[in-house]
Amino acid sequence: MMEVVLNEEFILNCPDSFHVMDEAEKKALNVADEGQWIGLSDPDRHIIVTAGWKKAPVLALKILSSRDLAGNMEKQISKAMSGLGYRKEGTAERDPGGVKISGFCYEYEVQGTPMYAESSAMKTGKMIYNFHFYSRAALKEENIPVWEEMIGSLRKK
């Protein structure tokens, strides 16, 4: 199991079949998130996971819950992916290590390939963290447990 450190604050475990994406791989993803982020890839399972973090305005952290942040993220993603057949599939709530993570699941299509994804938000201290899990829809049933194990391992450093 590989340990990945996020912002010197959290640790996320991932199977040894994953690798940390290099700059060329990250650039190919065309991620719109502001702030810093790390990309993790398991090419054999067709899984990509990104974890990003950014400092948030104090007022936003006081007013918005992780569920509110996830709702805002869903609006942005649904708009950006409207041309890819975006379809919301449901919500996802997690509480690894006592930190609330709220998110949503969705499907879309890229170059004729149906995809499944989950995007989540978490707030802590002065930071907002975003997590994104991407898998081919055909491999959804076998890949979701991998993601659940990874996000369930999230803990303070």
C-alpha positions in Angstrom: 0.0 0.0 0.0 1.4 3.4 -1.0 0.8 6.4 1.3 0.2 9.8 -0.4 0.5 13.0 1.7 -2.0 15.8 0.9 -0.9 19.3 1.8 1.3 18.0 4.7 -2.1 17.6 6.5 -3.7 14.3 5.5 -2.6 10.8 4.4 -4.4 8.8 1.8 -3.6 5.1 1.1 -3.7 3.7 -2.3 -2.9 0.3 -3.8 0.5 -0.3 -5.1 -0.9 -0.6 -8.6 -1.4 3.2 -8.6 1.3 5.7 -9.5 1.6 9.4 -8.9 1.0 11.2 -12.2 3.7 13.3 -13.7 3.2 16.8 -15.0 2.5 15.6 -18.6 -0.2 13.2 -17.4 -1.7 15.9 -15.2 -1.7 18.4 -18.0 -3.6 15.9 -20.2 -6.4 15.8 -17.7 -7.3 19.4 -18.2 -8.3 19.9 -14.5 -10.1 23.2 -13.8 -9.4 23.2 -10.0 -7.6 26.1 -8.6 -4.9 25.4 -6.0 -2.6 22.4 -5.7 -3.5 18.9 -6.6 -2.1 15.4 -7.0 -3.2 12.9 -9.6 -3.1 9.1 -9.0 -3.6 6.6 -11.8 -4.1 2.8 -12.1 -3.9 2.3 -15.9 -4.7 -1.5 -15.7 -8.0 -0.8 -13.8 -8.7 2.4 -15.8 -8.9 4.5 -12.6 -7.8 8.1 -12.1 -8.1 9.8 -8.7 -7.3 13.5 -8.1 -7.1 15.2 -4.7 -6.8 19.0 -4.6 -6.6 21.6 -1.9 -6.8 25.4 -1.7 -7.1 28.0 1.0 -10.6 29.3 1.3 -12.0 32.6 2.4 -12.8 32.6 6.2 -16.4 33.6 5.6 -17.0 30.7 3.1 -15.6 28.2 5.7 -17.9 29.6 8.4 -21.0 29.6 6.2 -20.7 26.7 3.8 -20.8 23.0 4.8 -19.1 20.3 2.9 -22.5 19.4 1.4 -22.9 23.1 0.2 -19.4 22.9 -1.3 -20.3 19.6 -3.1 -23.5 21.2 -4.4 -21.5 24.1 -5.9 -19.1 21.7 -7.4 -21.9 19.7 -8.9 -23.3 22.8 -10.6 -19.9 23.6 -12.1 -19.2 20.0 -13.3 -22.7 19.5 -14.7 -22.4 22.7 -16.8 -18.8 21.9 -18.0 -19.8 18.3 -18.9 -23.2 19.1 -20.4 -21.8 18.3 -23.9 -20.6 14.9 -22.6 -24.0 13.6 -21.6 -23.6 14.4 -17.9 -26.1 12.4 -15.7 -26.1 12.7 -11.9 -26.5 9.3 -10.3 -26.8 10.2 -6.6 -25.0 11.5 -3.6 -22.1 10.2 -1.5 -21.5 11.0 2.2 -18.4 9.7 4.0 -16.9 10.3 7.4 -13.3 8.9 7.4 -11.4 9.6 10.6 -14.2 12.0 11.8 -13.9 14.4 8.8 -17.1 14.9 6.8 -16.8 14.4 3.0 -19.9 15.2 0.8 -20.1 14.4 -2.8 -22.1 13.1 -5.8 -21.8 10.4 -8.4 -22.4 10.8 -12.1 -21.9 9.3 -15.5 -20.8 10.9 -18.8 -19.2 9.8 -22.0 -15.7 10.6 -23.5 -14.9 9.7 -27.1 -17.6 7.0 -27.1 -16.5 5.5 -23.8 -19.1 5.6 -20.9 -17.5 6.8 -17.7 -18.5 6.8 -14.0 -17.2 9.4 -11.6 -17.6 10.6 -8.0 -16.6 14.1 -6.9 -16.5 15.1 -3.2 -15.6 18.1 -1.1 -14.2 18.4 2.5 -13.4 21.5 4.6 -11.0 21.6 7.4 -9.3 24.4 9.2 -8.6 27.0 6.5 -8.6 24.6 3.6 -11.1 23.1 1.2 -10.2 19.6 -0.3 -11.7 18.2 -3.5 -11.6 14.5 -4.4 -12.4 13.1 -7.9 -12.6 9.4 -8.8 -12.9 8.4 -12.5 -13.5 5.0 -13.9 -14.8 3.4 -17.0 -18.5 2.6 -16.4 -18.0 -1.0 -17.5 -15.6 -1.5 -14.6 -17.7 0.5 -12.1 -18.7 -2.5 -9.9 -15.1 -3.7 -9.4 -13.5 -0.2 -9.1 -15.9 1.4 -6.6 -14.6 -0.8 -3.8 -11.0 0.4 -4.6 -12.1 4.0 -4.3 -14.1 3.3 -1.1 -11.0 1.8 0.5 -8.9 4.7 -0.6 -11.2 7.5 0.6 -11.9 5.5 3.7 -8.2 5.5 4.6 -8.0 9.3 4.7 -6.6 10.4 8.0 -4.7 13.3 9.7 -1.0 13.2 9.3 
